[in-house]
Amino acid sequence: MRMYSAGARVSQATYGDGTVTSADEYHTRIEFDDHGPRTFSTVVVSLTPSTTLAPVKVPKSRKRAPKAVSAAKAISA
């Protein structure tokens, strides 16, 4: 069993390349490039080191709801 530190790039057979976000003797958490976050049992998971660079993540823009017109303004107009 090999422990990877947070930030290490790894590859897993099913999910592909990803970045280790945390690891301890029980769980290894990985943020995969194409499949999002996954948690594995540290003892069971089979990982290999990866040489690929982590993709640049663009922050998602939050859509704002249009402002509601208040009832007082609607009546006076």
The first five atom37 places (N, CA, C, CB, O) and aatype in JSON, in Angstrom:
{
  "aatype": [12, 1, 12, 18, 15, 0, 7, 0, 1, 19, 15, 5, 0, 16, 18, 7, 3, 7, 16, 19, 16, 15, 0, 3, 6, 18, 8, 16, 1, 9, 6, 13, 3, 3, 8, 7, 14, 1, 16, 13, 15, 16, 19, 19, 19, 15, 10, 16, 14, 15, 16, 16, 10, 0, 14, 19, 11, 19, 14, 11, 15, 1, 11, 1, 0, 14, 11, 0, 19, 15, 0, 0, 11, 0, 9, 15, 0],
  "atom_mask": [
    [1, 1, 1, 1, 1],
    [1, 1, 1, 1, 1],
    [1, 1, 1, 1, 1],
    [1, 1, 1, 1, 1],
    [1, 1, 1, 1, 1],
    [1, 1, 1, 1, 1],
    [1, 1, 1, 0, 1],
    [1, 1, 1, 1, 1],
    [1, 1, 1, 1, 1],
    [1, 1, 1, 1, 1],
    [1, 1, 1, 1, 1],
    [1, 1, 1, 1, 1],
    [1, 1, 1, 1, 1],
    [1, 1, 1, 1, 1],
    [1, 1, 1, 1, 1],
    [1, 1, 1, 0, 1],
    [1, 1, 1, 1, 1],
    [1, 1, 1, 0, 1],
    [1, 1, 1, 1, 1],
    [1, 1, 1, 1, 1],
    [1, 1, 1, 1, 1],
    [1, 1, 1, 1, 1],
    [1, 1, 1, 1, 1],
    [1, 1, 1, 1, 1],
    [1, 1, 1, 1, 1],
    [1, 1, 1, 1, 1],
    [1, 1, 1, 1, 1],
    [1, 1, 1, 1, 1],
    [1, 1, 1, 1, 1],
    [1, 1, 1, 1, 1],
    [1, 1, 1, 1, 1],
    [1, 1, 1, 1, 1],
    [1, 1, 1, 1, 1],
    [1, 1, 1, 1, 1],
    [1, 1, 1, 1, 1],
    [1, 1, 1, 0, 1],
    [1, 1, 1, 1, 1],
    [1, 1, 1, 1, 1],
    [1, 1, 1, 1, 1],
    [1, 1, 1, 1, 1],
    [1, 1, 1, 1, 1],
    [1, 1, 1, 1, 1],
    [1, 1, 1, 1, 1],
    [1, 1, 1, 1, 1],
    [1, 1, 1, 1, 1],
    [1, 1, 1, 1, 1],
    [1, 1, 1, 1, 1],
    [1, 1, 1, 1, 1],
    [1, 1, 1, 1, 1],
    [1, 1, 1, 1, 1],
    [1, 1, 1, 1, 1],
    [1, 1, 1, 1, 1],
    [1, 1, 1, 1, 1],
    [1, 1, 1, 1, 1],
    [1, 1, 1, 1, 1],
    [1, 1, 1, 1, 1],
    [1, 1, 1, 1, 1],
    [1, 1, 1, 1, 1],
    [1, 1, 1, 1, 1],
    [1, 1, 1, 1, 1],
    [1, 1, 1, 1, 1],
    [1, 1, 1, 1, 1],
    [1, 1, 1, 1, 1],
    [1, 1, 1, 1, 1],
    [1, 1, 1, 1, 1],
    [1, 1, 1, 1, 1],
    [1, 1, 1, 1, 1],
    [1, 1, 1, 1, 1],
    [1, 1, 1, 1, 1],
    [1, 1, 1, 1, 1],
    [1, 1, 1, 1, 1],
    [1, 1, 1, 1, 1],
    [1, 1, 1, 1, 1],
    [1, 1, 1, 1, 1],
    [1, 1, 1, 1, 1],
    [1, 1, 1, 1, 1],
    [1, 1, 1, 1, 1]
  ],
  "atom_positions": [
    [[0.85, -1.17, 0.0], [0.0, 0.0, 0.0], [0.9, 1.24, 0.0], [-0.97, 0.0, 1.22], [1.76, 1.39, 0.86]],
    [[0.68, 2.11, -0.97], [1.45, 3.34, -1.06], [0.54, 4.51, -0.73], [2.1, 3.51, -2.46], [-0.56, 4.62, -1.27]],
    [[1.0, 5.38, 0.15], [0.23, 6.58, 0.51], [0.7, 7.73, -0.37], [0.41, 6.93, 2.04], [1.9, 7.98, -0.49]],
    [[-0.24, 8.41, -0.99], [0.06, 9.6, -1.79], [-0.29, 10.83, -0.97], [-0.72, 9.58, -3.14], [-1.26, 10.83, -0.21]],
    [[0.49, 11.88, -1.15], [0.21, 13.12, -0.42], [-0.76, 13.99, -1.22], [1.52, 13.89, -0.12], [-0.91, 13.81, -2.43]],
    [[-1.4, 14.92, -0.54], [-2.33, 15.83, -1.2], [-1.6, 16.61, -2.29], [-2.98, 16.8, -0.19], [-0.49, 17.09, -2.08]],
    [[-2.23, 16.72, -3.44], [-1.63, 17.42, -4.57], [-0.93, 16.51, -5.56], [0.0, 0.0, 0.0], [-0.57, 16.95, -6.65]],
    [[-0.74, 15.24, -5.2], [-0.07, 14.29, -6.1], [-0.98, 13.94, -7.28], [0.35, 13.01, -5.34], [-2.19, 13.76, -7.1]],
    [[-0.42, 13.85, -8.47], [-1.18, 13.44, -9.64], [-1.09, 11.93, -9.77], [-0.66, 14.14, -10.94], [0.0, 11.36, -9.74]],
    [[-2.25, 11.28, -9.91], [-2.32, 9.82, -9.99], [-3.25, 9.42, -11.13], [-2.79, 9.22, -8.66], [-3.99, 10.23, -11.66]],
    [[-3.19, 8.15, -11.47], [-4.07, 7.59, -12.47], [-4.72, 6.33, -11.9], [-3.31, 7.27, -13.79], [-4.06, 5.55, -11.22]],
    [[-6.01, 6.15, -12.17], [-6.76, 4.99, -11.7], [-7.42, 4.37, -12.93], [-7.83, 5.39, -10.6], [-7.85, 5.1, -13.82]],
    [[-7.52, 3.06, -12.98], [-7.97, 2.35, -14.18], [-9.36, 2.78, -14.66], [-7.98, 0.87, -13.91], [-9.55, 2.94, -15.87]],
    [[-10.3, 2.97, -13.78], [-11.67, 3.3, -14.17], [-11.88, 4.78, -14.45], [-12.63, 2.86, -13.1], [-12.56, 5.13, -15.43]],
    [[-11.33, 5.66, -13.63], [-11.61, 7.08, -13.7], [-10.54, 7.92, -14.39], [-11.83, 7.6, -12.35], [-10.78, 9.09, -14.68]],
    [[-9.38, 7.36, -14.65], [-8.34, 8.1, -15.34], [-7.47, 8.93, -14.41], [0.0, 0.0, 0.0], [-7.24, 8.55, -13.26]],
    [[-7.0, 10.07, -14.91], [-6.09, 10.92, -14.15], [-6.84, 11.83, -13.19], [-5.25, 11.76, -15.1], [-7.96, 12.27, -13.45]],
    [[-6.18, 12.09, -12.05], [-6.76, 12.97, -11.06], [-5.72, 13.46, -10.08], [0.0, 0.0, 0.0], [-4.55, 13.09, -10.15]],
    [[-6.16, 14.31, -9.16], [-5.29, 14.9, -8.15], [-5.76, 14.46, -6.77], [-5.27, 16.44, -8.25], [-6.94, 14.59, -6.45]],
    [[-4.85, 13.95, -5.96], [-5.19, 13.53, -4.6], [-5.49, 14.78, -3.79], [-4.01, 12.69, -3.94], [-4.69, 15.71, -3.73]],
    [[-6.67, 14.81, -3.16], [-7.04, 15.96, -2.33], [-6.75, 15.69, -0.86], [-8.52, 16.3, -2.51], [-6.43, 16.62, -0.12]],
    [[-6.86, 14.43, -0.44], [-6.49, 14.06, 0.93], [-6.3, 12.54, 0.98], [-7.56, 14.53, 1.96], [-6.88, 11.8, 0.19]],
    [[-5.49, 12.12, 1.94], [-5.24, 10.68, 2.1], [-4.86, 10.4, 3.54], [-4.12, 10.2, 1.14], [-4.1, 11.15, 4.16]],
    [[-5.38, 9.31, 4.07], [-4.98, 8.82, 5.39], [-4.98, 7.3, 5.33], [-5.94, 9.35, 6.52], [-5.13, 6.73, 4.24]],
    [[-4.81, 6.63, 6.45], [-4.71, 5.17, 6.41], [-6.03, 4.49, 6.02], [-4.26, 4.66, 7.75], [-6.03, 3.3, 5.7]],
    [[-7.14, 5.22, 6.06], [-8.45, 4.63, 5.74], [-8.98, 5.02, 4.37], [-9.45, 5.02, 6.78], [-9.47, 4.17, 3.63]],
    [[-8.88, 6.3, 4.01], [-9.48, 6.79, 2.77], [-8.5, 7.65, 1.97], [-10.74, 7.58, 3.07], [-7.68, 8.38, 2.52]],
    [[-8.63, 7.53, 0.65], [-7.9, 8.4, -0.27], [-8.95, 9.1, -1.12], [-6.87, 7.59, -1.16], [-9.76, 8.45, -1.79]],
    [[-8.93, 10.42, -1.1], [-9.9, 11.21, -1.86], [-9.18, 11.83, -3.06], [-10.56, 12.3, -0.97], [-8.13, 12.45, -2.92]],
    [[-9.8, 11.65, -4.24], [-9.18, 12.11, -5.48], [-10.19, 12.92, -6.28], [-8.66, 10.91, -6.33], [-11.35, 12.53, -6.4]],
    [[-9.75, 14.06, -6.81], [-10.56, 14.88, -7.71], [-10.12, 14.51, -9.12], [-10.38, 16.45, -7.42], [-9.04, 14.91, -9.57]],
    [[-10.96, 13.75, -9.83], [-10.62, 13.3, -11.17], [-10.92, 14.38, -12.2], [-11.38, 12.01, -11.52], [-11.87, 15.14, -12.05]],
    [[-10.1, 14.44, -13.24], [-10.23, 15.46, -14.27], [-11.58, 15.39, -14.97], [-9.11, 15.32, -15.28], [-12.19, 16.43, -15.22]],
    [[-12.05, 14.2, -15.29], [-13.29, 14.05, -16.06], [-14.48, 13.53, -15.25], [-13.04, 13.13, -17.2], [-15.61, 13.56, -15.74]],
    [[-14.25, 13.05, -14.03], [-15.32, 12.4, -13.28], [-15.6, 13.01, -11.91], [-14.99, 10.97, -13.1], [-16.45, 12.5, -11.18]],
    [[-14.92, 14.08, -11.55], [-15.19, 14.74, -10.28], [-14.56, 14.01, -9.1], [0.0, 0.0, 0.0], [-13.71, 13.14, -9.28]],
    [[-14.99, 14.35, -7.88], [-14.38, 13.76, -6.68], [-14.87, 12.34, -6.41], [-14.68, 14.63, -5.48], [-16.04, 12.02, -6.62]],
    [[-13.95, 11.5, -5.94], [-14.27, 10.13, -5.56], [-13.46, 9.78, -4.31], [-13.95, 9.13, -6.73], [-12.36, 10.3, -4.11]],
    [[-14.0, 8.9, -3.47], [-13.32, 8.45, -2.26], [-13.09, 6.95, -2.37], [-14.15, 8.79, -0.98], [-14.0, 6.19, -2.72]],
    [[-11.88, 6.52, -2.07], [-11.5, 5.11, -2.14], [-10.96, 4.64, -0.81], [-10.46, 4.88, -3.25], [-10.47, 5.44, -0.01]],
    [[-11.05, 3.35, -0.57], [-10.39, 2.74, 0.58], [-8.89, 2.7, 0.26], [-10.96, 1.29, 0.89], [-8.49, 2.15, -0.76]],
    [[-8.09, 3.29, 1.12], [-6.65, 3.38, 0.87], [-6.01, 2.01, 0.69], [-5.97, 4.12, 2.01], [-5.11, 1.84, -0.13]],
    [[-6.46, 1.02, 1.46], [-5.87, -0.32, 1.4], [-6.18, -1.02, 0.07], [-6.39, -1.16, 2.57], [-5.36, -1.8, -0.41]],
    [[-7.33, -0.74, -0.52], [-7.79, -1.47, -1.7], [-7.45, -0.78, -3.01], [-9.26, -1.68, -1.62], [-7.21, -1.46, -4.01]],
    [[-7.42, 0.55, -3.04], [-7.29, 1.28, -4.3], [-5.94, 1.01, -4.98], [-7.45, 2.77, -4.05], [-4.9, 0.91, -4.33]],
    [[-6.0, 0.9, -6.31], [-4.8, 0.68, -7.11], [-4.54, 1.94, -7.93], [-4.96, -0.58, -8.04], [-5.27, 2.24, -8.87]],
    [[-3.49, 2.67, -7.58], [-3.14, 3.92, -8.25], [-1.74, 3.84, -8.81], [-3.26, 5.1, -7.29], [-0.88, 3.14, -8.29]],
    [[-1.52, 4.58, -9.89], [-0.17, 4.72, -10.44], [0.12, 6.21, -10.57], [-0.04, 3.99, -11.83], [-0.79, 7.01, -10.79]],
    [[1.38, 6.59, -10.43], [1.72, 8.01, -10.6], [1.4, 8.48, -12.02], [3.22, 8.26, -10.27], [1.56, 7.71, -12.97]],
    [[0.97, 9.71, -12.16], [0.63, 10.27, -13.46], [1.56, 11.42, -13.79], [-0.85, 10.73, -13.5], [1.97, 12.18, -12.9]],
    [[1.9, 11.56, -15.06], [2.77, 12.65, -15.48], [1.99, 13.79, -16.14], [3.84, 12.13, -16.44], [2.57, 14.8, -16.51]],
    [[0.68, 13.62, -16.27], [-0.12, 14.67, -16.9], [-0.32, 15.83, -15.94], [-1.48, 14.11, -17.35], [-0.35, 15.65, -14.72]],
    [[-0.45, 17.01, -16.49], [-0.7, 18.2, -15.68], [-2.19, 18.31, -15.37], [-0.2, 19.46, -16.4], [-3.03, 17.88, -16.16]],
    [[-2.5, 18.89, -14.23], [-3.89, 19.11, -13.86], [-4.5, 20.16, -14.77], [-4.01, 19.53, -12.37], [-3.84, 21.15, -15.09]],
    [[-5.74, 19.95, -15.21], [-6.36, 20.96, -16.08], [-6.65, 22.24, -15.29], [-7.67, 20.4, -16.7], [-6.85, 22.2, -14.08]],
    [[-6.67, 23.35, -16.0], [-6.99, 24.62, -15.36], [-8.5, 24.67, -15.19], [-6.47, 25.85, -16.21], [-9.26, 24.53, -16.15]],
    [[-8.94, 24.87, -13.95], [-10.37, 24.92, -13.68], [-10.84, 26.36, -13.71], [-10.7, 24.27, -12.32], [-10.31, 27.23, -13.01]],
    [[-11.85, 26.6, -14.53], [-12.43, 27.93, -14.64], [-13.57, 28.01, -13.63], [-12.94, 28.22, -16.08], [-14.45, 27.16, -13.62]],
    [[-13.55, 29.04, -12.77], [-14.64, 29.14, -11.8], [-15.97, 29.33, -12.52], [-14.39, 30.31, -10.82], [-16.07, 30.09, -13.49]],
    [[-16.98, 28.64, -12.05], [-18.3, 28.74, -12.66], [-18.93, 30.08, -12.29], [-19.21, 27.56, -12.23], [-18.9, 30.49, -11.13]],
    [[-19.49, 30.73, -13.29], [-20.15, 32.0, -13.01], [-21.55, 31.71, -12.47], [-20.21, 32.9, -14.28], [-22.23, 30.77, -12.91]],
    [[-21.94, 32.5, -11.55], [-23.24, 32.31, -10.92], [-24.26, 33.2, -11.62], [-23.18, 32.62, -9.39], [-24.06, 34.42, -11.72]],
    [[-25.33, 32.61, -12.1], [-26.37, 33.38, -12.76], [-27.25, 34.03, -11.7], [-27.2, 32.49, -13.72], [-27.69, 33.38, -10.75]],
    [[-27.5, 35.29, -11.89], [-28.35, 36.0, -10.94], [-29.77, 36.06, -11.47], [-27.81, 37.43, -10.67], [-30.0, 36.2, -12.67]],
    [[-30.71, 35.95, -10.56], [-32.11, 36.06, -10.93], [-32.43, 37.53, -11.18], [-33.04, 35.46, -9.83], [-31.87, 38.41, -10.52]],
    [[-33.32, 37.79, -12.11], [-33.68, 39.19, -12.35], [-34.36, 39.77, -11.1], [-34.61, 39.31, -13.58], [-35.04, 39.07, -10.35]],
    [[-34.14, 41.06, -10.91], [-34.73, 41.71, -9.74], [-36.24, 41.73, -9.87], [-34.17, 43.15, -9.57], [-36.79, 42.01, -10.93]],
    [[-36.89, 41.44, -8.77], [-38.35, 41.45, -8.75], [-38.83, 42.89, -8.58], [-38.91, 40.53, -7.61], [-38.24, 43.66, -7.82]],
    [[-39.87, 43.23, -9.27], [-40.45, 44.57, -9.14], [-41.35, 44.55, -7.92], [-41.24, 45.0, -10.44], [-42.21, 43.68, -7.79]],
    [[-41.16, 45.51, -7.04], [-41.98, 45.53, -5.83], [-43.41, 45.92, -6.16], [-41.39, 46.49, -4.79], [-43.65, 46.61, -7.16]],
    [[-44.34, 45.49, -5.35], [-45.76, 45.75, -5.58], [-46.06, 47.24, -5.54], [-46.62, 45.01, -4.53], [-46.91, 47.71, -6.29]],
    [[-45.39, 48.01, -4.68], [-45.65, 49.45, -4.59], [-45.25, 50.16, -5.86], [-44.89, 50.06, -3.41], [-45.96, 51.07, -6.3]],
    [[-44.17, 49.78, -6.47], [-43.75, 50.39, -7.72], [-44.7, 50.01, -8.86], [-42.31, 49.98, -8.07], [-44.99, 50.83, -9.72]],
    [[-45.17, 48.78, -8.86], [-46.05, 48.3, -9.92], [-47.39, 49.04, -9.88], [-46.27, 46.78, -9.79], [-47.95, 49.32, -10.94]],
    [[-47.91, 49.36, -8.7], [-49.2, 50.03, -8.57], [-49.09, 51.5, -8.96], [-49.73, 49.89, -7.14], [-49.98, 52.04, -9.62]],
    [[-48.01, 52.17, -8.55], [-47.85, 53.59, -8.82], [-47.55, 53.9, -10.28], [-46.76, 54.14, -7.95], [-47.71, 55.04, -10.71]],
    [[-47.12, 52.93, -11.03], [-46.74, 53.17, -12.43], [-47.9, 53.17, -13.34], [-45.77, 52.16, -12.9], [-47.74, 53.36, -14.55]]
  ]
}
